[in-house]
Amino acid sequence: MRFLANENFPLDAVEALRQKVHDVLWIRVESPGISDREVLSRAQAENRILLTFDQDFGELAFRSRLPASVGIILFRIRVPSGSVVAEKVAKVISLRDDWYGHFTVIEEDKIRMRDLTVRSPILYRVCSASTSLHRVGAIRIKG
């Protein structure tokens, strides 16, 4: 998969995804200091799912209605260390292959997804036993 890691994304997590053979560009190296709007625009132009810890991207996608159909993954997890974040990011990304086209919030114990292609208010959940989507809810992440 193709990802664009926001400037605030840990290097350990970027490297962990690259080791899993994902194509990951990192804003901190590629274009440090650019605005969130520019980051989102670049992700869209390069067909890369945006990886971030910055909640402002939800505002840009839904309130400002900027093009974001490629997908955004917002991590809302505590950051005890870069290696722990890297392990969690690699594990969660490997759970699914349909990150494109969704605004996804990954929390400590659940994943919430919203379709960006139709800007639907419906939230989805992922069953822990499978990778199918189910309306309204969230999943629990173990481990």
ZALORO-516643 format. One line per 10 residues: their letters; for each residue x, y, z of N, C-alpha, C, O, CB. Coordinates in steps of 0.1 Angstrom, whole numbers. Glycine has a CB too. Example, Ala and Ser with C-alpha at 12.3 -4.5 7.8 and 13.67 -1.06 7.14 Angstrom:
BEGIN
as) 132 -57 78 123 -45 78 132 -33 78 142 -33 85 113 -45 90  128 -22 71 137 -11 71 129 0 79 134 11 80 141 -6 57
//
This chain:
BEGIN
mrflanenfp) 8 -12 0 0 0 0 9 12 0 21 12 4 -10 0 12  3 23 -5 10 36 -5 5 45 6 -7 48 7 8 43 -19  15 50 14 11 59 25 19 72 25 30 72 19 13 52 38  14 82 30 21 95 33 20 97 48 9 99 53 15 107 25  31 96 55 31 98 69 33 113 72 43 119 68 43 89 76  24 118 80 25 132 84 38 135 92 44 125 97 12 136 92  41 147 93 53 151 100 54 146 114 65 143 120 55 166 100  42 145 121 42 141 135 42 126 137 42 121 148 29 146 142  43 118 126 43 104 127 57 99 130 67 104 125 39 98 113  58 89 140 72 85 144 80 77 134 74 69 126 70 76 156
ldavealrqk) 92 80 133 101 73 124 101 58 126 101 51 116 116 78 126  100 53 138 100 39 140 88 33 133 89 22 128 99 36 155  76 40 133 64 35 127 66 35 111 62 26 105 52 43 131  72 45 106 75 46 92 83 34 88 80 28 78 81 60 88  94 32 95 103 21 92 96 7 93 99 -2 85 116 22 101  88 6 103 81 -7 105 72 -10 93 71 -21 88 72 -7 118  65 0 88 57 -2 76 65 -5 64 61 -13 55 48 11 74  76 2 62 85 -1 51 90 -15 51 92 -22 41 97 9 51  93 -20 63 98 -34 65 87 -44 60 90 -55 56 102 -37 79  74 -40 61 63 -48 57 60 -46 42 50 -50 37 50 -45 65
vhdvlwirve) 69 -40 35 69 -37 21 59 -27 16 53 -28 5 67 -50 13  55 -18 25 46 -7 21 55 5 16 66 7 20 38 -2 33  49 12 7 56 24 1 52 36 10 40 41 9 51 26 -14  61 41 18 58 51 27 67 63 25 79 62 26 59 46 42  61 75 23 68 87 22 65 94 36 55 93 41 64 96 10  75 102 41 74 108 54 76 123 52 86 128 47 85 103 64  66 131 55 66 146 53 78 152 60 83 162 55 53 152 59  82 147 72 93 153 79 106 153 71 114 162 72 96 145 92  107 144 61 119 143 52 115 149 39 124 157 34 123 128 50  104 147 34 100 151 20 97 166 19 102 172 10 88 143 15
spgisdrevl) 89 171 29 85 185 28 82 191 42 71 194 45 72 187 19  92 191 50 90 196 64 84 210 65 88 219 57 103 195 72  74 212 74 69 225 76 57 229 67 52 240 69 79 235 75  53 220 58 41 224 50 28 223 58 28 216 68 40 215 37  18 230 53 6 231 60 -2 218 59 1 209 51 -3 242 55  -12 216 69 -20 204 68 -28 203 55 -29 192 49 -30 204 80  -32 214 50 -39 214 37 -30 209 26 -34 202 17 -44 229 33  -17 214 26 -8 209 16 -5 194 18 -3 187 8 5 217 17  -4 189 30 -2 175 32 -13 167 27 -11 157 19 0 172 48  -25 171 29 -37 164 24 -38 164 9 -41 154 3 -50 170 30
sraqaenril) -35 176 3 -34 177 -11 -24 168 -17 -27 162 -28 -32 192 -15  -13 167 -11 -2 158 -16 -6 144 -16 -4 136 -25 11 160 -9  -12 140 -4 -17 126 -3 -27 123 -14 -26 112 -20 -23 124 11  -36 132 -17 -46 130 -27 -40 129 -41 -43 120 -49 -57 142 -26  -31 139 -44 -25 139 -57 -16 127 -60 -15 122 -71 -16 151 -58  -10 121 -49 -1 110 -51 -8 96 -48 -2 86 -48 11 111 -42  -21 97 -45 -29 85 -42 -23 77 -31 -20 65 -32 -30 76 -55  -20 84 -20 -14 78 -8 -23 80 4 -29 91 6 0 85 -5  -25 70 12 -33 71 24 -25 79 34 -13 76 37 -37 57 30  -32 89 40 -25 98 50 -25 91 64 -35 87 69 -31 112 51
ltfdqdfgel) -13 90 70 -12 85 84 -8 97 93 1 104 90 0 74 84  -16 99 104 -14 110 112 -18 108 126 -26 99 129 -21 122 106  -13 117 135 -18 118 149 -25 131 151 -30 134 162 -6 117 159  -27 139 140 -33 152 140 -48 152 137 -52 148 126 -25 161 130  -56 156 147 -70 155 145 -76 166 135 -87 165 131 -77 157 159  -67 176 132 -72 186 123 -76 180 109 -83 187 102 -61 196 121  -71 169 105 -74 163 92 -88 159 91 -94 159 80 -65 151 89  -95 155 102 -109 153 102 -117 165 99 -126 165 91 -113 147 116  -112 176 105 -119 189 102 -117 193 87 -127 197 81 -112 201 110  -105 191 82 -103 194 67 -112 185 58 -117 190 48 -88 193 64
afrsrlpasv) -113 173 62 -120 164 53 -135 166 54 -142 165 44 -117 149 57  -140 168 66 -155 168 68 -161 183 69 -171 185 63 -159 161 80  -155 191 76 -160 205 77 -156 214 66 -164 221 60 -155 212 90  -143 213 62 -139 221 51 -141 214 37 -140 220 27 -124 224 52  -144 201 38 -148 193 26 -137 193 16 -140 193 4 -161 198 20  -124 193 20 -113 192 11 -113 178 5 -116 168 12 -100 196 18  -108 177 -7 -107 163 -13 -98 154 -4 -87 158 -1 -101 164 -27  -104 143 0 -96 134 8 -100 119 6 -99 110 14 -99 137 23  -106 116 -6 -111 103 -9 -101 92 -9 -104 80 -8 -118 103 -22  -88 96 -9 -78 85 -9 -77 78 4 -75 66 5 -64 92 -12
giilfrirvp) -80 85 15 -81 79 29 -72 86 39 -61 91 35 -77 65 28  -77 86 51 -69 92 62 -70 82 74 -81 77 77 -75 106 66  -59 79 80 -59 71 92 -53 79 103 -42 83 104 -50 58 90  -62 82 113 -59 90 124 -56 81 136 -65 73 140 -70 101 128  -45 82 142 -41 74 153 -43 82 166 -38 93 168 -26 69 153  -52 77 175 -54 83 188 -50 73 199 -59 68 206 -70 87 189  -37 71 199 -32 61 209 -21 68 217 -15 78 212 -27 49 202  -19 64 229 -9 70 237 5 65 231 6 54 226 -10 65 252  14 74 233 27 71 227 38 69 238 45 78 241 32 83 218  39 56 243 48 54 254 63 54 248 72 58 255 46 40 260
sgsvvaekva) 64 49 236 77 49 229 75 46 214 65 41 210 87 38 235  85 51 206 84 49 192 83 34 188 75 31 178 96 55 185  90 26 195 89 11 191 75 5 194 71 -3 186 100 4 198  69 9 205 55 4 208 45 9 198 37 2 193 51 9 222  46 22 194 38 27 183 40 20 170 31 16 163 40 43 182  53 18 167 56 11 154 50 -3 154 44 -7 144 71 10 153  51 -10 165 45 -24 166 30 -23 164 24 -31 156 49 -30 179  23 -14 171 9 -13 170 4 -8 156 -5 -14 150 3 -3 180  11 1 150 8 6 136 9 -5 126 0 -8 119 17 18 132  20 -13 127 22 -24 117 12 -34 119 7 -40 109 36 -30 119
kvislrddwy) 8 -37 131 -2 -47 134 -16 -43 129 -23 -51 122 -3 -50 149  -20 -31 132 -33 -26 128 -34 -25 113 -44 -29 107 -36 -13 134  -24 -20 106 -24 -18 92 -25 -32 85 -32 -33 75 -11 -11 86  -19 -42 91 -20 -56 85 -34 -62 86 -37 -72 80 -10 -65 91  -43 -57 95 -56 -63 97 -65 -61 85 -74 -69 83 -62 -56 109  -63 -51 77 -72 -48 66 -65 -45 53 -53 -42 53 -81 -36 70  -72 -45 42 -66 -40 30 -75 -30 23 -73 -27 11 -64 -52 20  -85 -25 30 -94 -15 24 -94 -2 31 -104 5 34 -109 -21 25  -82 3 35 -80 16 41 -83 27 31 -88 38 35 -66 18 46  -81 25 18 -84 35 9 -99 40 9 -107 31 11 -80 31 -6
ghftvieedk) -101 53 8 -114 58 8 -122 59 21 -133 62 21 -122 49 -1  -114 57 32 -121 58 45 -113 68 54 -101 70 53 -121 45 52  -121 75 63 -115 82 74 -115 72 85 -126 69 90 -123 96 77  -104 68 90 -103 58 100 -97 64 113 -87 71 112 -95 46 95  -103 61 124 -98 65 137 -94 52 144 -102 43 147 -108 73 145  -81 51 148 -76 40 155 -73 44 169 -64 53 172 -63 34 148  -80 38 178 -78 41 193 -72 30 199 -69 20 193 -92 45 199  -69 31 212 -63 20 220 -69 7 218 -62 -3 216 -63 24 235  -82 6 218 -89 -7 217 -100 -8 207 -108 -18 207 -95 -9 231  -100 1 197 -111 0 187 -107 8 174 -98 16 174 -124 5 192
irmrdltvrs) -113 4 163 -112 11 151 -125 16 146 -135 8 146 -105 1 140  -126 28 142 -139 34 136 -135 38 122 -125 44 120 -144 46 145  -144 35 113 -142 39 99 -154 46 93 -166 43 96 -139 26 90  -152 56 85 -162 64 78 -158 65 64 -147 68 60 -165 78 85  -168 62 55 -165 63 41 -163 78 36 -172 86 38 -177 57 33  -152 80 30 -149 94 25 -154 96 11 -155 108 7 -134 96 26  -157 86 4 -161 87 -10 -175 93 -11 -178 99 -21 -160 74 -17  -183 91 -1 -197 97 -1 -199 106 10 -210 112 12 -207 85 -1  -189 108 19 -190 117 31 -202 113 39 -210 121 44 -191 132 27  -204 100 41 -215 94 48 -214 96 63 -203 95 68 -217 80 45
pilyrvcsas) -225 99 70 -224 100 85 -224 87 92 -223 86 104 -236 109 90  -225 76 84 -226 63 90 -212 58 94 -203 58 86 -232 53 80  -210 54 106 -198 48 111 -198 33 109 -209 27 108 -195 52 125  -187 27 107 -186 13 105 -177 6 116 -169 13 123 -180 9 92  -179 -7 118 -170 -14 127 -164 -26 120 -170 -30 110 -177 -18 140  -154 -31 125 -148 -43 119 -149 -54 129 -145 -52 141 -133 -40 115  -154 -65 125 -156 -76 135 -142 -82 138 -133 -83 129 -165 -88 129  -139 -85 150 -126 -90 154 -124 -104 147 -112 -108 146 -125 -91 169  -134 -111 144 -132 -125 138 -131 -124 123 -127 -134 117 -144 -133 142  -134 -113 117 -132 -113 102 -129 -98 98 -127 -90 106 -146 -117 95
tslhrvgair) -128 -96 85 -125 -83 80 -137 -76 73 -135 -67 66 -113 -83 71  -148 -82 76 -160 -76 69 -165 -63 77 -162 -62 89 -172 -86 68  -172 -55 70 -177 -42 77 -191 -44 81 -199 -51 75 -176 -31 67  -194 -38 93 -207 -39 98 -211 -24 102 -203 -17 107 -208 -48 110  -223 -20 100 -228 -7 103 -228 -4 118 -231 -13 126 -241 -4 97  -225 8 121 -227 14 134 -220 6 145 -225 -4 149 -241 16 137  -209 11 150 -202 5 161 -187 6 159 -182 14 152 -206 -9 162  -180 -3 166 -165 -3 165 -161 -17 169 -168 -25 175 -159 8 175  -148 -20 167 -143 -32 172 -134 -30 184 -129 -19 186 -135 -40 160  -131 -41 190 -121 -41 201 -109 -47 196 -109 -57 189 -127 -49 214
ikg) -97 -41 198 -85 -46 194 -78 -53 206 -76 -47 217 -76 -35 188  -74 -65 204 -67 -72 215 -52 -72 213 -48 -74 201 -73 -87 217  -45 -71 223 -30 -72 222 -24 -59 219 -12 -58 218 -26 -81 212
//
